[in-house]
Amino acid sequence: QKFLNKWTIFLFCSILFSSNQKEH
């Protein structure tokens, strides 16, 4: 379960990064 959580955070960060780049 811990591994899954890490994966989710990684995905979330990736989406946030993409959104931030798109906004700029």
mmCIF entry with sequence, helices, sheets and N, C-alpha, C, O atoms, coordinates in Angstrom:
data_MODEL
# 
_entry.id   MODEL 
# 
_entity.id                         1 
_entity.type                       polymer 
_entity.pdbx_number_of_molecules   1 
# 
_entity_poly.entity_id                      1 
_entity_poly.type                           'polypeptide(L)' 
_entity_poly.nstd_linkage                   no 
_entity_poly.nstd_monomer                   no 
_entity_poly.pdbx_seq_one_letter_code       QKFLNKWTIFLFCSILFSSNQKEH 
_entity_poly.pdbx_seq_one_letter_code_can   QKFLNKWTIFLFCSILFSSNQKEH 
_entity_poly.pdbx_strand_id                 A 
# 
loop_
_entity_poly_seq.entity_id 
_entity_poly_seq.num 
_entity_poly_seq.mon_id 
_entity_poly_seq.hetero 
1 1  GLN n 
1 2  LYS n 
1 3  PHE n 
1 4  LEU n 
1 5  ASN n 
1 6  LYS n 
1 7  TRP n 
1 8  THR n 
1 9  ILE n 
1 10 PHE n 
1 11 LEU n 
1 12 PHE n 
1 13 CYS n 
1 14 SER n 
1 15 ILE n 
1 16 LEU n 
1 17 PHE n 
1 18 SER n 
1 19 SER n 
1 20 ASN n 
1 21 GLN n 
1 22 LYS n 
1 23 GLU n 
1 24 HIS n 
# 
_struct_asym.id          A 
_struct_asym.entity_id   1 
# 
_struct_conf.conf_type_id            HELX_P 
_struct_conf.id                      HELX_P1 
_struct_conf.pdbx_PDB_helix_id       AA1 
_struct_conf.beg_label_comp_id       LYS 
_struct_conf.beg_label_asym_id       A 
_struct_conf.beg_label_seq_id        2 
_struct_conf.pdbx_beg_PDB_ins_code   ? 
_struct_conf.end_label_comp_id       GLU 
_struct_conf.end_label_asym_id       A 
_struct_conf.end_label_seq_id        23 
_struct_conf.pdbx_end_PDB_ins_code   ? 
_struct_conf.beg_auth_comp_id        LYS 
_struct_conf.beg_auth_asym_id        A 
_struct_conf.beg_auth_seq_id         2 
_struct_conf.end_auth_comp_id        GLU 
_struct_conf.end_auth_asym_id        A 
_struct_conf.end_auth_seq_id         23 
_struct_conf.pdbx_PDB_helix_class    1 
_struct_conf.details                 ? 
_struct_conf.pdbx_PDB_helix_length   22 
# 
_struct_conf_type.id          HELX_P 
_struct_conf_type.criteria    ? 
_struct_conf_type.reference   ? 
# 
loop_
_atom_site.group_PDB 
_atom_site.id 
_atom_site.type_symbol 
_atom_site.label_atom_id 
_atom_site.label_alt_id 
_atom_site.label_comp_id 
_atom_site.label_asym_id 
_atom_site.label_entity_id 
_atom_site.label_seq_id 
_atom_site.pdbx_PDB_ins_code 
_atom_site.Cartn_x 
_atom_site.Cartn_y 
_atom_site.Cartn_z 
_atom_site.occupancy 
_atom_site.B_iso_or_equiv 
_atom_site.pdbx_formal_charge 
_atom_site.auth_seq_id 
_atom_site.auth_comp_id 
_atom_site.auth_asym_id 
_atom_site.auth_atom_id 
_atom_site.pdbx_PDB_model_num 
ATOM 1  N N  . GLN A 1 1  ? 0.850  -1.202 0.000   1.00 0.00 ? 1  GLN A N  1 
ATOM 2  C CA . GLN A 1 1  ? 0.000  0.000  0.000   1.00 0.00 ? 1  GLN A CA 1 
ATOM 3  C C  . GLN A 1 1  ? 0.886  1.253  0.000   1.00 0.00 ? 1  GLN A C  1 
ATOM 4  O O  . GLN A 1 1  ? 0.573  2.242  -0.662  1.00 0.00 ? 1  GLN A O  1 
ATOM 5  N N  . LYS A 1 2  ? 1.968  1.199  0.732   1.00 0.00 ? 2  LYS A N  1 
ATOM 6  C CA . LYS A 1 2  ? 2.867  2.361  0.765   1.00 0.00 ? 2  LYS A CA 1 
ATOM 7  C C  . LYS A 1 2  ? 3.370  2.674  -0.642  1.00 0.00 ? 2  LYS A C  1 
ATOM 8  O O  . LYS A 1 2  ? 3.433  3.834  -1.050  1.00 0.00 ? 2  LYS A O  1 
ATOM 9  N N  . PHE A 1 3  ? 3.723  1.631  -1.365  1.00 0.00 ? 3  PHE A N  1 
ATOM 10 C CA . PHE A 1 3  ? 4.238  1.834  -2.723  1.00 0.00 ? 3  PHE A CA 1 
ATOM 11 C C  . PHE A 1 3  ? 3.183  2.526  -3.585  1.00 0.00 ? 3  PHE A C  1 
ATOM 12 O O  . PHE A 1 3  ? 3.492  3.445  -4.344  1.00 0.00 ? 3  PHE A O  1 
ATOM 13 N N  . LEU A 1 4  ? 1.951  2.080  -3.459  1.00 0.00 ? 4  LEU A N  1 
ATOM 14 C CA . LEU A 1 4  ? 0.861  2.668  -4.245  1.00 0.00 ? 4  LEU A CA 1 
ATOM 15 C C  . LEU A 1 4  ? 0.731  4.149  -3.909  1.00 0.00 ? 4  LEU A C  1 
ATOM 16 O O  . LEU A 1 4  ? 0.543  4.982  -4.794  1.00 0.00 ? 4  LEU A O  1 
ATOM 17 N N  . ASN A 1 5  ? 0.832  4.464  -2.630  1.00 0.00 ? 5  ASN A N  1 
ATOM 18 C CA . ASN A 1 5  ? 0.704  5.865  -2.212  1.00 0.00 ? 5  ASN A CA 1 
ATOM 19 C C  . ASN A 1 5  ? 1.789  6.698  -2.889  1.00 0.00 ? 5  ASN A C  1 
ATOM 20 O O  . ASN A 1 5  ? 1.528  7.795  -3.383  1.00 0.00 ? 5  ASN A O  1 
ATOM 21 N N  . LYS A 1 6  ? 2.987  6.172  -2.906  1.00 0.00 ? 6  LYS A N  1 
ATOM 22 C CA . LYS A 1 6  ? 4.095  6.899  -3.526  1.00 0.00 ? 6  LYS A CA 1 
ATOM 23 C C  . LYS A 1 6  ? 3.800  7.117  -5.009  1.00 0.00 ? 6  LYS A C  1 
ATOM 24 O O  . LYS A 1 6  ? 4.047  8.197  -5.548  1.00 0.00 ? 6  LYS A O  1 
ATOM 25 N N  . TRP A 1 7  ? 3.277  6.099  -5.652  1.00 0.00 ? 7  TRP A N  1 
ATOM 26 C CA . TRP A 1 7  ? 2.961  6.198  -7.075  1.00 0.00 ? 7  TRP A CA 1 
ATOM 27 C C  . TRP A 1 7  ? 1.912  7.275  -7.308  1.00 0.00 ? 7  TRP A C  1 
ATOM 28 O O  . TRP A 1 7  ? 2.006  8.051  -8.258  1.00 0.00 ? 7  TRP A O  1 
ATOM 29 N N  . THR A 1 8  ? 0.902  7.315  -6.422  1.00 0.00 ? 8  THR A N  1 
ATOM 30 C CA . THR A 1 8  ? -0.181 8.304  -6.553  1.00 0.00 ? 8  THR A CA 1 
ATOM 31 C C  . THR A 1 8  ? 0.390  9.708  -6.415  1.00 0.00 ? 8  THR A C  1 
ATOM 32 O O  . THR A 1 8  ? 0.027  10.609 -7.171  1.00 0.00 ? 8  THR A O  1 
ATOM 33 N N  . ILE A 1 9  ? 1.278  9.891  -5.453  1.00 0.00 ? 9  ILE A N  1 
ATOM 34 C CA . ILE A 1 9  ? 1.884  11.219 -5.235  1.00 0.00 ? 9  ILE A CA 1 
ATOM 35 C C  . ILE A 1 9  ? 2.685  11.607 -6.478  1.00 0.00 ? 9  ILE A C  1 
ATOM 36 O O  . ILE A 1 9  ? 2.652  12.752 -6.930  1.00 0.00 ? 9  ILE A O  1 
ATOM 37 N N  . PHE A 1 10 ? 3.401  10.627 -7.014  1.00 0.00 ? 10 PHE A N  1 
ATOM 38 C CA . PHE A 1 10 ? 4.212  10.898 -8.200  1.00 0.00 ? 10 PHE A CA 1 
ATOM 39 C C  . PHE A 1 10 ? 3.322  11.351 -9.360  1.00 0.00 ? 10 PHE A C  1 
ATOM 40 O O  . PHE A 1 10 ? 3.635  12.308 -10.068 1.00 0.00 ? 10 PHE A O  1 
ATOM 41 N N  . LEU A 1 11 ? 2.211  10.641 -9.535  1.00 0.00 ? 11 LEU A N  1 
ATOM 42 C CA . LEU A 1 11 ? 1.281  10.993 -10.615 1.00 0.00 ? 11 LEU A CA 1 
ATOM 43 C C  . LEU A 1 11 ? 0.705  12.377 -10.375 1.00 0.00 ? 11 LEU A C  1 
ATOM 44 O O  . LEU A 1 11 ? 0.608  13.196 -11.289 1.00 0.00 ? 11 LEU A O  1 
ATOM 45 N N  . PHE A 1 12 ? 0.326  12.622 -9.136  1.00 0.00 ? 12 PHE A N  1 
ATOM 46 C CA . PHE A 1 12 ? -0.264 13.912 -8.788  1.00 0.00 ? 12 PHE A CA 1 
ATOM 47 C C  . PHE A 1 12 ? 0.728  15.038 -9.088  1.00 0.00 ? 12 PHE A C  1 
ATOM 48 O O  . PHE A 1 12 ? 0.365  16.075 -9.643  1.00 0.00 ? 12 PHE A O  1 
ATOM 49 N N  . CYS A 1 13 ? 1.964  14.815 -8.714  1.00 0.00 ? 13 CYS A N  1 
ATOM 50 C CA . CYS A 1 13 ? 3.008  15.831 -8.958  1.00 0.00 ? 13 CYS A CA 1 
ATOM 51 C C  . CYS A 1 13 ? 3.155  16.058 -10.463 1.00 0.00 ? 13 CYS A C  1 
ATOM 52 O O  . CYS A 1 13 ? 3.271  17.193 -10.925 1.00 0.00 ? 13 CYS A O  1 
ATOM 53 N N  . SER A 1 14 ? 3.148  14.977 -11.202 1.00 0.00 ? 14 SER A N  1 
ATOM 54 C CA . SER A 1 14 ? 3.297  15.087 -12.660 1.00 0.00 ? 14 SER A CA 1 
ATOM 55 C C  . SER A 1 14 ? 2.157  15.910 -13.254 1.00 0.00 ? 14 SER A C  1 
ATOM 56 O O  . SER A 1 14 ? 2.374  16.764 -14.113 1.00 0.00 ? 14 SER A O  1 
ATOM 57 N N  . ILE A 1 15 ? 0.950  15.641 -12.787 1.00 0.00 ? 15 ILE A N  1 
ATOM 58 C CA . ILE A 1 15 ? -0.212 16.382 -13.303 1.00 0.00 ? 15 ILE A CA 1 
ATOM 59 C C  . ILE A 1 15 ? -0.089 17.852 -12.917 1.00 0.00 ? 15 ILE A C  1 
ATOM 60 O O  . ILE A 1 15 ? -0.367 18.740 -13.723 1.00 0.00 ? 15 ILE A O  1 
ATOM 61 N N  . LEU A 1 16 ? 0.324  18.096 -11.695 1.00 0.00 ? 16 LEU A N  1 
ATOM 62 C CA . LEU A 1 16 ? 0.456  19.479 -11.227 1.00 0.00 ? 16 LEU A CA 1 
ATOM 63 C C  . LEU A 1 16 ? 1.506  20.201 -12.068 1.00 0.00 ? 16 LEU A C  1 
ATOM 64 O O  . LEU A 1 16 ? 1.310  21.341 -12.487 1.00 0.00 ? 16 LEU A O  1 
ATOM 65 N N  . PHE A 1 17 ? 2.610  19.520 -12.302 1.00 0.00 ? 17 PHE A N  1 
ATOM 66 C CA . PHE A 1 17 ? 3.682  20.112 -13.094 1.00 0.00 ? 17 PHE A CA 1 
ATOM 67 C C  . PHE A 1 17 ? 3.177  20.442 -14.500 1.00 0.00 ? 17 PHE A C  1 
ATOM 68 O O  . PHE A 1 17 ? 3.442  21.522 -15.028 1.00 0.00 ? 17 PHE A O  1 
ATOM 69 N N  . SER A 1 18 ? 2.455  19.508 -15.092 1.00 0.00 ? 18 SER A N  1 
ATOM 70 C CA . SER A 1 18 ? 1.923  19.716 -16.445 1.00 0.00 ? 18 SER A CA 1 
ATOM 71 C C  . SER A 1 18 ? 0.973  20.914 -16.446 1.00 0.00 ? 18 SER A C  1 
ATOM 72 O O  . SER A 1 18 ? 1.011  21.751 -17.348 1.00 0.00 ? 18 SER A O  1 
ATOM 73 N N  . SER A 1 19 ? 0.137  20.979 -15.438 1.00 0.00 ? 19 SER A N  1 
ATOM 74 C CA . SER A 1 19 ? -0.837 22.075 -15.356 1.00 0.00 ? 19 SER A CA 1 
ATOM 75 C C  . SER A 1 19 ? -0.090 23.406 -15.218 1.00 0.00 ? 19 SER A C  1 
ATOM 76 O O  . SER A 1 19 ? -0.445 24.399 -15.852 1.00 0.00 ? 19 SER A O  1 
ATOM 77 N N  . ASN A 1 20 ? 0.925  23.406 -14.399 1.00 0.00 ? 20 ASN A N  1 
ATOM 78 C CA . ASN A 1 20 ? 1.687  24.632 -14.173 1.00 0.00 ? 20 ASN A CA 1 
ATOM 79 C C  . ASN A 1 20 ? 2.348  25.072 -15.478 1.00 0.00 ? 20 ASN A C  1 
ATOM 80 O O  . ASN A 1 20 ? 2.344  26.256 -15.817 1.00 0.00 ? 20 ASN A O  1 
ATOM 81 N N  . GLN A 1 21 ? 2.907  24.125 -16.196 1.00 0.00 ? 21 GLN A N  1 
ATOM 82 C CA . GLN A 1 21 ? 3.578  24.450 -17.457 1.00 0.00 ? 21 GLN A CA 1 
ATOM 83 C C  . GLN A 1 21 ? 2.558  24.990 -18.462 1.00 0.00 ? 21 GLN A C  1 
ATOM 84 O O  . GLN A 1 21 ? 2.840  25.930 -19.204 1.00 0.00 ? 21 GLN A O  1 
ATOM 85 N N  . LYS A 1 22 ? 1.384  24.389 -18.475 1.00 0.00 ? 22 LYS A N  1 
ATOM 86 C CA . LYS A 1 22 ? 0.355  24.809 -19.419 1.00 0.00 ? 22 LYS A CA 1 
ATOM 87 C C  . LYS A 1 22 ? -0.087 26.236 -19.086 1.00 0.00 ? 22 LYS A C  1 
ATOM 88 O O  . LYS A 1 22 ? -0.324 27.050 -19.979 1.00 0.00 ? 22 LYS A O  1 
ATOM 89 N N  . GLU A 1 23 ? -0.193 26.520 -17.800 1.00 0.00 ? 23 GLU A N  1 
ATOM 90 C CA . GLU A 1 23 ? -0.649 27.847 -17.380 1.00 0.00 ? 23 GLU A CA 1 
ATOM 91 C C  . GLU A 1 23 ? 0.350  28.901 -17.839 1.00 0.00 ? 23 GLU A C  1 
ATOM 92 O O  . GLU A 1 23 ? -0.034 29.997 -18.247 1.00 0.00 ? 23 GLU A O  1 
ATOM 93 N N  . HIS A 1 24 ? 1.609  28.567 -17.770 1.00 0.00 ? 24 HIS A N  1 
ATOM 94 C CA . HIS A 1 24 ? 2.634  29.548 -18.126 1.00 0.00 ? 24 HIS A CA 1 
ATOM 95 C C  . HIS A 1 24 ? 2.628  29.807 -19.620 1.00 0.00 ? 24 HIS A C  1 
ATOM 96 O O  . HIS A 1 24 ? 3.423  30.607 -20.112 1.00 0.00 ? 24 HIS A O  1 
# 
